[in-house]
Amino acid sequence: MNKQILSAILWMLSAAAQAETVFVTLEKDNALAVVDPIAGELIKTVEVGRRPRGIVISPDYKVLYIATSDDNIIKMIDTETMKEIGTLPSGDDPETFVLNPKGDTLYISNEDDSRVTVMDIAKLKVIKQVQVGVEPEGITVSPDSRWIVSASETTNMLHWIDAKTNIIVENTLVDARPRAVTFTPDSTMLWATSEMGSSLSIVDAGTKQIVKRITFEVQGVTKDKIQPVGVIIDKENKRGYVALGPANRVAVINAKTYEVEKYLLVGQRVWNLAFSPDQKRLYTTNGVSNDISIIDLDNLTVTKSLGVGNYPWGVAVKP
């Protein structure tokens, strides 16, 4: 075989192996940005509804769930055709929500109503509405499907909801304005950011008690600008990453020692985070600079910023 042809085939196979798509909600454009992160290109934008924010992709990567806050619904979008295939009732002003690991139940934070809506996706039916603290925002499900945790911003609490009964069984008081929550891969620890507390709480899932409180300090950035929001932990439980809002940084945290290893400068007002499927890259949405940053996790360096549209908020990735 001709060497040039062989080289071209190998290049195409390599590109195909790396292919992935990043979806970004654009709050002020009422649209969804579709990005090829390997090529570093904005492929297109698709209108999806008024004020899209929260976004989740199904376990089989076939469906995007997008909270269009001003429409008071969650839209279902086919990831191949980018066409709307259905809607879910969500309560007023949906913003953040999460799928359980099976992908058959959705848990929605209803900030205005101080409750969590539990939704059966197959039946398109609300199973239960759980009353929680004032202004629930961050929400997560443990990988073992035992717990749903809702963070209420004004009450400054984490509410532990039993996934079998949909009843709150415990509350954990944290620093001011908790914004995002996520579990470690083994479901034993919960990480919760506190926007106004400039901190991260590590909570033992067994005792529901805080075992470590991490505060952030960035040289040259005033304390009031350090506002932790999005948080994510890698599948090996090696490192966690926290978006620091108007500090324009992502904090890199050792998940074993809980030490901050590094601060990475990204775009302005970094909101949310998502891994690439192989977890070699991290994508951040930067609301004020209207771009996303691409972080190489092997070298802990920001390799590229890519303009996507006005006020990028949520992010999801498809292999």
Secondary structure in CASP SS format (residue, H / E / C, confidence):
PFRMAT SS
TARGET T0000
AUTHOR 0000-0000-0000
METHOD secondary structure of the structure
MODEL  1
M C 1.00
N C 1.00
K H 1.00
Q H 1.00
I H 1.00
L H 1.00
S H 1.00
A H 1.00
I H 1.00
L H 1.00
W H 1.00
M H 1.00
L H 1.00
S H 1.00
A H 1.00
A H 1.00
A H 1.00
Q H 1.00
A C 1.00
E C 1.00
T E 1.00
V E 1.00
F E 1.00
V E 1.00
T E 1.00
L E 1.00
E C 1.00
K C 1.00
D C 1.00
N C 1.00
A E 1.00
L E 1.00
A E 1.00
V E 1.00
V E 1.00
D E 1.00
P C 1.00
I C 1.00
A C 1.00
G C 1.00
E E 1.00
L E 1.00
I E 1.00
K E 1.00
T E 1.00
V E 1.00
E E 1.00
V C 1.00
G C 1.00
R C 1.00
R C 1.00
P E 1.00
R E 1.00
G E 1.00
I E 1.00
V E 1.00
I E 1.00
S C 1.00
P C 1.00
D C 1.00
Y C 1.00
K C 1.00
V E 1.00
L E 1.00
Y E 1.00
I E 1.00
A E 1.00
T E 1.00
S H 1.00
D H 1.00
D H 1.00
N C 1.00
I E 1.00
I E 1.00
K E 1.00
M E 1.00
I E 1.00
D E 1.00
T C 1.00
E C 1.00
T C 1.00
M C 1.00
K C 1.00
E E 1.00
I E 1.00
G E 1.00
T E 1.00
L E 1.00
P E 1.00
S C 1.00
G C 1.00
D C 1.00
D C 1.00
P E 1.00
E E 1.00
T E 1.00
F E 1.00
V E 1.00
L E 1.00
N C 1.00
P C 1.00
K C 1.00
G C 1.00
D C 1.00
T E 1.00
L E 1.00
Y E 1.00
I E 1.00
S E 1.00
N E 1.00
E H 1.00
D H 1.00
D H 1.00
S C 1.00
R E 1.00
V E 1.00
T E 1.00
V E 1.00
M E 1.00
D E 1.00
I C 1.00
A C 1.00
K C 1.00
L C 1.00
K E 1.00
V E 1.00
I E 1.00
K E 1.00
Q E 1.00
V E 1.00
Q E 1.00
V C 1.00
G C 1.00
V C 1.00
E C 1.00
P E 1.00
E E 1.00
G E 1.00
I E 1.00
T E 1.00
V E 1.00
S C 1.00
P C 1.00
D C 1.00
S C 1.00
R C 1.00
W E 1.00
I E 1.00
V E 1.00
S E 1.00
A E 1.00
S E 1.00
E C 1.00
T C 1.00
T C 1.00
N C 1.00
M E 1.00
L E 1.00
H E 1.00
W E 1.00
I E 1.00
D E 1.00
A C 1.00
K C 1.00
T C 1.00
N C 1.00
I E 1.00
I E 1.00
V E 1.00
E E 1.00
N E 1.00
T E 1.00
L E 1.00
V C 1.00
D C 1.00
A C 1.00
R C 1.00
P E 1.00
R E 1.00
A E 1.00
V E 1.00
T E 1.00
F E 1.00
T C 1.00
P C 1.00
D C 1.00
S C 1.00
T C 1.00
M E 1.00
L E 1.00
W E 1.00
A E 1.00
T E 1.00
S E 1.00
E C 1.00
M C 1.00
G C 1.00
S C 1.00
S E 1.00
L E 1.00
S E 1.00
I E 1.00
V E 1.00
D E 1.00
A C 1.00
G C 1.00
T C 1.00
K C 1.00
Q C 1.00
I E 1.00
V E 1.00
K E 1.00
R E 1.00
I E 1.00
T E 1.00
F C 1.00
E C 1.00
V C 1.00
Q C 1.00
G C 1.00
V C 1.00
T C 1.00
K H 1.00
D H 1.00
K H 1.00
I C 1.00
Q C 1.00
P C 1.00
V C 1.00
G C 1.00
V E 1.00
I E 1.00
I E 1.00
D C 1.00
K C 1.00
E C 1.00
N C 1.00
K C 1.00
R E 1.00
G E 1.00
Y E 1.00
V E 1.00
A E 1.00
L C 1.00
G E 1.00
P C 1.00
A C 1.00
N C 1.00
R E 1.00
V E 1.00
A E 1.00
V E 1.00
I E 1.00
N E 1.00
A C 1.00
K C 1.00
T C 1.00
Y C 1.00
E C 1.00
V E 1.00
E E 1.00
K E 1.00
Y E 1.00
L E 1.00
L E 1.00
V C 1.00
G C 1.00
Q C 1.00
R C 1.00
V E 1.00
W E 1.00
N E 1.00
L E 1.00
A E 1.00
F E 1.00
S C 1.00
P C 1.00
D C 1.00
Q C 1.00
K C 1.00
R E 1.00
L E 1.00
Y E 1.00
T E 1.00
T E 1.00
N E 1.00
G C 1.00
V C 1.00
S C 1.00
N C 1.00
D E 1.00
I E 1.00
S E 1.00
I E 1.00
I E 1.00
D E 1.00
L C 1.00
D C 1.00
N C 1.00
L C 1.00
T E 1.00
V E 1.00
T E 1.00
K E 1.00
S E 1.00
L E 1.00
G E 1.00
V C 1.00
G C 1.00
N C 1.00
Y C 1.00
P E 1.00
W E 1.00
G E 1.00
V E 1.00
A E 1.00
V E 1.00
K E 1.00
P C 1.00
END
